[in-house]
Amino acid sequence: MLTTTITDFRKDIKSYLDKVTDNYETLIINRGGDSGVVIMSLDEFNSLNATNHELSSKKNEKRLDSAIQKFRTGKSFTKELIEI
């Protein structure tokens, strides 16, 4: 996680944004007091939203927990994808 001030961010915007996108870093820009802004890559944002959706209902959460448990105990299996 990277942290900077708005002044330093303005001085080197490209470098900060490159670090965020290339290294999957999260950037926090401190604006003073308890105020701030978080910048993350689009891939990271989409992943976070997908995880949030998967955990948005108890049914989905139980399915995911079950799948993780099967994987950890070696009770999972693989399937080949059929190309259409």
Biopython code that builds the backbone (N, CA, C, O; Angstrom):
import numpy as np
from Bio.PDB.StructureBuilder import StructureBuilder

atoms = [
    (1, "MET", "N", (0.850, -1.165, 0.000)),
    (1, "MET", "CA", (0.000, 0.000, 0.000)),
    (1, "MET", "C", (0.899, 1.233, 0.000)),
    (1, "MET", "O", (1.835, 1.341, 0.792)),
    (2, "LEU", "N", (0.599, 2.135, -0.886)),
    (2, "LEU", "CA", (1.346, 3.393, -0.989)),
    (2, "LEU", "C", (0.546, 4.517, -0.347)),
    (2, "LEU", "O", (-0.684, 4.521, -0.393)),
    (3, "THR", "N", (1.243, 5.458, 0.243)),
    (3, "THR", "CA", (0.602, 6.629, 0.830)),
    (3, "THR", "C", (1.358, 7.872, 0.392)),
    (3, "THR", "O", (2.589, 7.878, 0.362)),
    (4, "THR", "N", (0.634, 8.909, 0.059)),
    (4, "THR", "CA", (1.266, 10.167, -0.332)),
    (4, "THR", "C", (0.340, 11.323, -0.002)),
    (4, "THR", "O", (-0.801, 11.135, 0.420)),
    (5, "THR", "N", (0.853, 12.504, -0.202)),
    (5, "THR", "CA", (0.045, 13.716, -0.042)),
    (5, "THR", "C", (-0.431, 14.155, -1.420)),
    (5, "THR", "O", (0.105, 13.716, -2.437)),
    (6, "ILE", "N", (-1.421, 15.008, -1.449)),
    (6, "ILE", "CA", (-1.932, 15.518, -2.722)),
    (6, "ILE", "C", (-0.842, 16.308, -3.455)),
    (6, "ILE", "O", (-0.769, 16.277, -4.684)),
    (7, "THR", "N", (-0.008, 17.008, -2.705)),
    (7, "THR", "CA", (1.074, 17.792, -3.309)),
    (7, "THR", "C", (2.077, 16.883, -4.017)),
    (7, "THR", "O", (2.448, 17.134, -5.164)),
    (8, "ASP", "N", (2.515, 15.823, -3.328)),
    (8, "ASP", "CA", (3.463, 14.888, -3.943)),
    (8, "ASP", "C", (2.833, 14.128, -5.099)),
    (8, "ASP", "O", (3.498, 13.846, -6.097)),
    (9, "PHE", "N", (1.563, 13.798, -4.970)),
    (9, "PHE", "CA", (0.860, 13.101, -6.051)),
    (9, "PHE", "C", (0.844, 13.962, -7.308)),
    (9, "PHE", "O", (1.102, 13.462, -8.403)),
    (10, "ARG", "N", (0.547, 15.232, -7.164)),
    (10, "ARG", "CA", (0.513, 16.151, -8.309)),
    (10, "ARG", "C", (1.867, 16.232, -9.009)),
    (10, "ARG", "O", (1.933, 16.355, -10.232)),
    (11, "LYS", "N", (2.948, 16.163, -8.227)),
    (11, "LYS", "CA", (4.295, 16.282, -8.785)),
    (11, "LYS", "C", (4.646, 15.107, -9.698)),
    (11, "LYS", "O", (5.403, 15.267, -10.655)),
    (12, "ASP", "N", (4.091, 13.922, -9.399)),
    (12, "ASP", "CA", (4.503, 12.733, -10.135)),
    (12, "ASP", "C", (3.324, 11.777, -10.361)),
    (12, "ASP", "O", (3.402, 10.595, -10.025)),
    (13, "ILE", "N", (2.243, 12.297, -10.928)),
    (13, "ILE", "CA", (1.022, 11.517, -11.132)),
    (13, "ILE", "C", (1.297, 10.240, -11.913)),
    (13, "ILE", "O", (0.860, 9.164, -11.505)),
    (14, "LYS", "N", (2.010, 10.339, -13.021)),
    (14, "LYS", "CA", (2.246, 9.173, -13.877)),
    (14, "LYS", "C", (2.953, 8.057, -13.113)),
    (14, "LYS", "O", (2.562, 6.893, -13.208)),
    (15, "SER", "N", (3.972, 8.402, -12.369)),
    (15, "SER", "CA", (4.717, 7.385, -11.608)),
    (15, "SER", "C", (3.815, 6.670, -10.604)),
    (15, "SER", "O", (3.867, 5.446, -10.479)),
    (16, "TYR", "N", (2.994, 7.432, -9.893)),
    (16, "TYR", "CA", (2.084, 6.828, -8.921)),
    (16, "TYR", "C", (1.063, 5.914, -9.611)),
    (16, "TYR", "O", (0.806, 4.802, -9.150)),
    (17, "LEU", "N", (0.487, 6.392, -10.716)),
    (17, "LEU", "CA", (-0.515, 5.579, -11.414)),
    (17, "LEU", "C", (0.115, 4.330, -12.034)),
    (17, "LEU", "O", (-0.524, 3.278, -12.090)),
    (18, "ASP", "N", (1.359, 4.438, -12.500)),
    (18, "ASP", "CA", (2.061, 3.260, -13.016)),
    (18, "ASP", "C", (2.252, 2.216, -11.916)),
    (18, "ASP", "O", (2.068, 1.023, -12.156)),
    (19, "LYS", "N", (2.618, 2.658, -10.714)),
    (19, "LYS", "CA", (2.796, 1.731, -9.593)),
    (19, "LYS", "C", (1.479, 1.049, -9.246)),
    (19, "LYS", "O", (1.449, -0.142, -8.937)),
    (20, "VAL", "N", (0.397, 1.808, -9.298)),
    (20, "VAL", "CA", (-0.922, 1.244, -8.978)),
    (20, "VAL", "C", (-1.309, 0.176, -9.995)),
    (20, "VAL", "O", (-1.748, -0.909, -9.615)),
    (21, "THR", "N", (-1.150, 0.471, -11.275)),
    (21, "THR", "CA", (-1.590, -0.477, -12.302)),
    (21, "THR", "C", (-0.599, -1.609, -12.522)),
    (21, "THR", "O", (-1.010, -2.753, -12.715)),
    (22, "ASP", "N", (0.686, -1.320, -12.496)),
    (22, "ASP", "CA", (1.692, -2.351, -12.790)),
    (22, "ASP", "C", (1.919, -3.317, -11.630)),
    (22, "ASP", "O", (2.193, -4.496, -11.851)),
    (23, "ASN", "N", (1.809, -2.829, -10.405)),
    (23, "ASN", "CA", (2.142, -3.646, -9.229)),
    (23, "ASN", "C", (0.935, -3.977, -8.362)),
    (23, "ASN", "O", (1.086, -4.505, -7.260)),
    (24, "TYR", "N", (-0.263, -3.670, -8.854)),
    (24, "TYR", "CA", (-1.491, -3.898, -8.084)),
    (24, "TYR", "C", (-1.411, -3.271, -6.695)),
    (24, "TYR", "O", (-1.880, -3.839, -5.709)),
    (25, "GLU", "N", (-0.809, -2.091, -6.644)),
    (25, "GLU", "CA", (-0.714, -1.349, -5.393)),
    (25, "GLU", "C", (-2.004, -0.566, -5.175)),
    (25, "GLU", "O", (-2.704, -0.227, -6.129)),
    (26, "THR", "N", (-2.305, -0.288, -3.935)),
    (26, "THR", "CA", (-3.383, 0.629, -3.587)),
    (26, "THR", "C", (-2.729, 1.906, -3.107)),
    (26, "THR", "O", (-1.813, 1.871, -2.284)),
    (27, "LEU", "N", (-3.192, 3.027, -3.613)),
    (27, "LEU", "CA", (-2.613, 4.321, -3.260)),
    (27, "LEU", "C", (-3.607, 5.100, -2.413)),
    (27, "LEU", "O", (-4.773, 5.247, -2.780)),
    (28, "ILE", "N", (-3.139, 5.590, -1.292)),
    (28, "ILE", "CA", (-3.946, 6.455, -0.437)),
    (28, "ILE", "C", (-3.356, 7.849, -0.508)),
    (28, "ILE", "O", (-2.179, 8.054, -0.212)),
    (29, "ILE", "N", (-4.185, 8.804, -0.904)),
    (29, "ILE", "CA", (-3.761, 10.200, -0.945)),
    (29, "ILE", "C", (-4.359, 10.896, 0.265)),
    (29, "ILE", "O", (-5.573, 11.072, 0.361)),
    (30, "ASN", "N", (-3.501, 11.283, 1.172)),
    (30, "ASN", "CA", (-3.921, 11.945, 2.404)),
    (30, "ASN", "C", (-4.224, 13.404, 2.097)),
    (30, "ASN", "O", (-3.399, 14.115, 1.525)),
    (31, "ARG", "N", (-5.419, 13.840, 2.484)),
    (31, "ARG", "CA", (-5.829, 15.225, 2.220)),
    (31, "ARG", "C", (-5.917, 16.044, 3.504)),
    (31, "ARG", "O", (-6.476, 17.141, 3.516)),
    (32, "GLY", "N", (-5.362, 15.504, 4.577)),
    (32, "GLY", "CA", (-5.366, 16.227, 5.847)),
    (32, "GLY", "C", (-6.492, 15.754, 6.748)),
    (32, "GLY", "O", (-7.582, 15.429, 6.278)),
    (33, "GLY", "N", (-6.227, 15.718, 8.019)),
    (33, "GLY", "CA", (-7.228, 15.235, 8.972)),
    (33, "GLY", "C", (-7.584, 13.793, 8.687)),
    (33, "GLY", "O", (-6.709, 12.960, 8.452)),
    (34, "ASP", "N", (-8.859, 13.504, 8.709)),
    (34, "ASP", "CA", (-9.322, 12.150, 8.411)),
    (34, "ASP", "C", (-9.783, 12.012, 6.963)),
    (34, "ASP", "O", (-10.463, 11.045, 6.616)),
    (35, "SER", "N", (-9.418, 12.970, 6.120)),
    (35, "SER", "CA", (-9.862, 12.975, 4.744)),
    (35, "SER", "C", (-8.807, 12.341, 3.845)),
    (35, "SER", "O", (-7.609, 12.554, 4.030)),
    (36, "GLY", "N", (-9.259, 11.569, 2.882)),
    (36, "GLY", "CA", (-8.324, 10.958, 1.959)),
    (36, "GLY", "C", (-9.041, 10.343, 0.776)),
    (36, "GLY", "O", (-10.269, 10.270, 0.739)),
    (37, "VAL", "N", (-8.254, 9.904, -0.185)),
    (37, "VAL", "CA", (-8.766, 9.286, -1.398)),
    (37, "VAL", "C", (-7.983, 8.004, -1.630)),
    (37, "VAL", "O", (-6.775, 7.956, -1.397)),
    (38, "VAL", "N", (-8.673, 6.966, -2.090)),
    (38, "VAL", "CA", (-8.027, 5.703, -2.410)),
    (38, "VAL", "C", (-8.061, 5.511, -3.918)),
    (38, "VAL", "O", (-9.100, 5.696, -4.551)),
    (39, "ILE", "N", (-6.916, 5.138, -4.492)),
    (39, "ILE", "CA", (-6.837, 4.848, -5.917)),
    (39, "ILE", "C", (-6.366, 3.406, -6.067)),
    (39, "ILE", "O", (-5.386, 2.988, -5.451)),
    (40, "MET", "N", (-7.087, 2.654, -6.900)),
    (40, "MET", "CA", (-6.686, 1.275, -7.190)),
    (40, "MET", "C", (-6.883, 1.011, -8.671)),
    (40, "MET", "O", (-7.601, 1.745, -9.351)),
    (41, "SER", "N", (-6.246, -0.033, -9.167)),
    (41, "SER", "CA", (-6.378, -0.358, -10.585)),
    (41, "SER", "C", (-7.789, -0.845, -10.886)),
    (41, "SER", "O", (-8.509, -1.287, -9.991)),
    (42, "LEU", "N", (-8.168, -0.760, -12.138)),
    (42, "LEU", "CA", (-9.481, -1.233, -12.556)),
    (42, "LEU", "C", (-9.606, -2.737, -12.311)),
    (42, "LEU", "O", (-10.663, -3.206, -11.888)),
    (43, "ASP", "N", (-8.544, -3.493, -12.571)),
    (43, "ASP", "CA", (-8.571, -4.942, -12.313)),
    (43, "ASP", "C", (-8.842, -5.236, -10.840)),
    (43, "ASP", "O", (-9.646, -6.107, -10.507)),
    (44, "GLU", "N", (-8.161, -4.496, -9.964)),
    (44, "GLU", "CA", (-8.351, -4.686, -8.522)),
    (44, "GLU", "C", (-9.768, -4.307, -8.105)),
    (44, "GLU", "O", (-10.383, -5.002, -7.296)),
    (45, "PHE", "N", (-10.284, -3.222, -8.648)),
    (45, "PHE", "CA", (-11.646, -2.780, -8.357)),
    (45, "PHE", "C", (-12.665, -3.830, -8.804)),
    (45, "PHE", "O", (-13.583, -4.164, -8.055)),
    (46, "ASN", "N", (-12.503, -4.350, -10.024)),
    (46, "ASN", "CA", (-13.422, -5.371, -10.526)),
    (46, "ASN", "C", (-13.362, -6.638, -9.689)),
    (46, "ASN", "O", (-14.390, -7.262, -9.429)),
    (47, "SER", "N", (-12.170, -7.020, -9.268)),
    (47, "SER", "CA", (-12.011, -8.193, -8.413)),
    (47, "SER", "C", (-12.704, -7.993, -7.068)),
    (47, "SER", "O", (-13.374, -8.895, -6.565)),
    (48, "LEU", "N", (-12.541, -6.828, -6.502)),
    (48, "LEU", "CA", (-13.188, -6.503, -5.228)),
    (48, "LEU", "C", (-14.706, -6.544, -5.357)),
    (48, "LEU", "O", (-15.391, -7.071, -4.481)),
    (49, "ASN", "N", (-15.234, -5.989, -6.448)),
    (49, "ASN", "CA", (-16.678, -6.027, -6.678)),
    (49, "ASN", "C", (-17.188, -7.446, -6.888)),
    (49, "ASN", "O", (-18.266, -7.793, -6.404)),
    (50, "ALA", "N", (-16.428, -8.273, -7.605)),
    (50, "ALA", "CA", (-16.836, -9.663, -7.820)),
    (50, "ALA", "C", (-16.877, -10.417, -6.490)),
    (50, "ALA", "O", (-17.806, -11.181, -6.231)),
    (51, "THR", "N", (-15.868, -10.198, -5.655)),
    (51, "THR", "CA", (-15.846, -10.835, -4.335)),
    (51, "THR", "C", (-17.015, -10.360, -3.492)),
    (51, "THR", "O", (-17.663, -11.159, -2.817)),
    (52, "ASN", "N", (-17.284, -9.071, -3.526)),
    (52, "ASN", "CA", (-18.415, -8.517, -2.786)),
    (52, "ASN", "C", (-19.730, -9.148, -3.238)),
    (52, "ASN", "O", (-20.588, -9.463, -2.413)),
    (53, "HIS", "N", (-19.885, -9.330, -4.549)),
    (53, "HIS", "CA", (-21.089, -9.966, -5.073)),
    (53, "HIS", "C", (-21.194, -11.411, -4.597)),
    (53, "HIS", "O", (-22.265, -11.855, -4.184)),
    (54, "GLU", "N", (-20.082, -12.142, -4.654)),
    (54, "GLU", "CA", (-20.100, -13.547, -4.240)),
    (54, "GLU", "C", (-20.473, -13.701, -2.768)),
    (54, "GLU", "O", (-21.077, -14.700, -2.376)),
    (55, "LEU", "N", (-20.116, -12.726, -1.968)),
    (55, "LEU", "CA", (-20.398, -12.804, -0.532)),
    (55, "LEU", "C", (-21.647, -12.012, -0.142)),
    (55, "LEU", "O", (-21.910, -11.813, 1.044)),
    (56, "SER", "N", (-22.415, -11.561, -1.134)),
    (56, "SER", "CA", (-23.554, -10.690, -0.846)),
    (56, "SER", "C", (-24.778, -11.433, -0.298)),
    (56, "SER", "O", (-25.680, -10.815, 0.266)),
    (57, "SER", "N", (-24.804, -12.739, -0.463)),
    (57, "SER", "CA", (-25.921, -13.495, 0.106)),
    (57, "SER", "C", (-25.377, -14.705, 0.852)),
    (57, "SER", "O", (-24.296, -15.205, 0.540)),
    (58, "LYS", "N", (-26.127, -15.166, 1.827)),
    (58, "LYS", "CA", (-25.703, -16.335, 2.611)),
    (58, "LYS", "C", (-25.565, -17.567, 1.715)),
    (58, "LYS", "O", (-24.659, -18.378, 1.906)),
    (59, "LYS", "N", (-26.463, -17.702, 0.741)),
    (59, "LYS", "CA", (-26.409, -18.854, -0.161)),
    (59, "LYS", "C", (-25.094, -18.869, -0.950)),
    (59, "LYS", "O", (-24.429, -19.902, -1.036)),
    (60, "ASN", "N", (-24.726, -17.728, -1.519)),
    (60, "ASN", "CA", (-23.464, -17.636, -2.253)),
    (60, "ASN", "C", (-22.268, -17.878, -1.333)),
    (60, "ASN", "O", (-21.313, -18.558, -1.707)),
    (61, "GLU", "N", (-22.332, -17.319, -0.136)),
    (61, "GLU", "CA", (-21.245, -17.479, 0.819)),
    (61, "GLU", "C", (-21.061, -18.953, 1.186)),
    (61, "GLU", "O", (-19.932, -19.436, 1.257)),
    (62, "LYS", "N", (-22.164, -19.667, 1.418)),
    (62, "LYS", "CA", (-22.080, -21.092, 1.757)),
    (62, "LYS", "C", (-21.517, -21.902, 0.592)),
    (62, "LYS", "O", (-20.714, -22.811, 0.800)),
    (63, "ARG", "N", (-21.934, -21.576, -0.638)),
    (63, "ARG", "CA", (-21.409, -22.258, -1.822)),
    (63, "ARG", "C", (-19.903, -22.075, -1.950)),
    (63, "ARG", "O", (-19.166, -23.024, -2.218)),
    (64, "LEU", "N", (-19.467, -20.851, -1.755)),
    (64, "LEU", "CA", (-18.049, -20.546, -1.858)),
    (64, "LEU", "C", (-17.259, -21.247, -0.758)),
    (64, "LEU", "O", (-16.201, -21.816, -1.029)),
    (65, "ASP", "N", (-17.753, -21.215, 0.476)),
    (65, "ASP", "CA", (-17.093, -21.907, 1.581)),
    (65, "ASP", "C", (-17.003, -23.404, 1.310)),
    (65, "ASP", "O", (-15.979, -24.027, 1.595)),
    (66, "SER", "N", (-18.053, -23.976, 0.769)),
    (66, "SER", "CA", (-18.069, -25.399, 0.444)),
    (66, "SER", "C", (-17.027, -25.734, -0.626)),
    (66, "SER", "O", (-16.318, -26.735, -0.520)),
    (67, "ALA", "N", (-16.944, -24.904, -1.637)),
    (67, "ALA", "CA", (-15.972, -25.128, -2.712)),
    (67, "ALA", "C", (-14.541, -25.029, -2.185)),
    (67, "ALA", "O", (-13.679, -25.822, -2.565)),
    (68, "ILE", "N", (-14.293, -24.067, -1.322)),
    (68, "ILE", "CA", (-12.957, -23.908, -0.736)),
    (68, "ILE", "C", (-12.614, -25.122, 0.112)),
    (68, "ILE", "O", (-11.493, -25.627, 0.050)),
    (69, "GLN", "N", (-13.565, -25.589, 0.896)),
    (69, "GLN", "CA", (-13.341, -26.761, 1.748)),
    (69, "GLN", "C", (-13.039, -27.996, 0.907)),
    (69, "GLN", "O", (-12.129, -28.758, 1.233)),
    (70, "LYS", "N", (-13.793, -28.201, -0.172)),
    (70, "LYS", "CA", (-13.543, -29.335, -1.068)),
    (70, "LYS", "C", (-12.153, -29.248, -1.681)),
    (70, "LYS", "O", (-11.460, -30.259, -1.799)),
    (71, "PHE", "N", (-11.747, -28.060, -2.067)),
    (71, "PHE", "CA", (-10.421, -27.876, -2.645)),
    (71, "PHE", "C", (-9.337, -28.201, -1.630)),
    (71, "PHE", "O", (-8.367, -28.886, -1.954)),
    (72, "ARG", "N", (-9.494, -27.720, -0.419)),
    (72, "ARG", "CA", (-8.480, -27.935, 0.625)),
    (72, "ARG", "C", (-8.367, -29.403, 1.036)),
    (72, "ARG", "O", (-7.283, -29.862, 1.397)),
    (73, "THR", "N", (-9.454, -30.124, 0.983)),
    (73, "THR", "CA", (-9.435, -31.529, 1.397)),
    (73, "THR", "C", (-9.199, -32.487, 0.231)),
    (73, "THR", "O", (-9.250, -33.704, 0.406)),
    (74, "GLY", "N", (-8.942, -31.945, -0.947)),
    (74, "GLY", "CA", (-8.650, -32.783, -2.102)),
    (74, "GLY", "C", (-9.870, -33.434, -2.709)),
    (74, "GLY", "O", (-9.738, -34.403, -3.457)),
    (75, "LYS", "N", (-11.041, -32.939, -2.413)),
    (75, "LYS", "CA", (-12.276, -33.515, -2.936)),
    (75, "LYS", "C", (-12.805, -32.745, -4.142)),
    (75, "LYS", "O", (-13.954, -32.922, -4.549)),
    (76, "SER", "N", (-11.967, -31.902, -4.701)),
    (76, "SER", "CA", (-12.385, -31.151, -5.884)),
    (76, "SER", "C", (-11.976, -31.922, -7.137)),
    (76, "SER", "O", (-11.225, -32.894, -7.066)),
    (77, "PHE", "N", (-12.472, -31.480, -8.262)),
    (77, "PHE", "CA", (-12.122, -32.120, -9.526)),
    (77, "PHE", "C", (-12.000, -31.051, -10.595)),
    (77, "PHE", "O", (-12.471, -29.927, -10.424)),
    (78, "THR", "N", (-11.370, -31.409, -11.687)),
    (78, "THR", "CA", (-11.223, -30.457, -12.781)),
    (78, "THR", "C", (-12.085, -30.880, -13.959)),
    (78, "THR", "O", (-12.374, -32.061, -14.149)),
    (79, "LYS", "N", (-12.478, -29.914, -14.726)),
    (79, "LYS", "CA", (-13.250, -30.151, -15.929)),
    (79, "LYS", "C", (-12.592, -29.378, -17.061)),
    (79, "LYS", "O", (-12.040, -28.297, -16.857)),
    (80, "GLU", "N", (-12.661, -29.942, -18.241)),
    (80, "GLU", "CA", (-12.178, -29.226, -19.407)),
    (80, "GLU", "C", (-13.297, -28.354, -19.948)),
    (80, "GLU", "O", (-14.456, -28.768, -19.988)),
    (81, "LEU", "N", (-12.947, -27.158, -20.360)),
    (81, "LEU", "CA", (-13.944, -26.257, -20.930)),
    (81, "LEU", "C", (-14.190, -26.623, -22.377)),
    (81, "LEU", "O", (-13.265, -26.974, -23.109)),
    (82, "ILE", "N", (-15.419, -26.540, -22.773)),
    (82, "ILE", "CA", (-15.799, -26.806, -24.160)),
    (82, "ILE", "C", (-15.841, -25.467, -24.879)),
    (82, "ILE", "O", (-16.551, -24.546, -24.476)),
    (83, "GLU", "N", (-15.067, -25.383, -25.947)),
    (83, "GLU", "CA", (-15.094, -24.147, -26.734)),
    (83, "GLU", "C", (-16.248, -24.184, -27.707)),
    (83, "GLU", "O", (-16.498, -25.194, -28.365)),
    (84, "ILE", "N", (-16.947, -23.068, -27.789)),
    (84, "ILE", "CA", (-18.092, -22.983, -28.689)),
    (84, "ILE", "C", (-17.714, -22.193, -29.915)),
    (84, "ILE", "O", (-18.541, -22.002, -30.806)),
]
sb = StructureBuilder()
sb.init_structure("model")
sb.init_model(0)
sb.init_chain("A")
sb.init_seg("    ")
for serial, (resi, resn, name, xyz) in enumerate(atoms, 1):
    if name == "N":
        sb.init_residue(resn, " ", resi, " ")
    sb.init_atom(name, np.array(xyz, "f"), 0.0, 1.0, " ", f" {name:<3s}", serial, name[0])
structure = sb.get_structure()
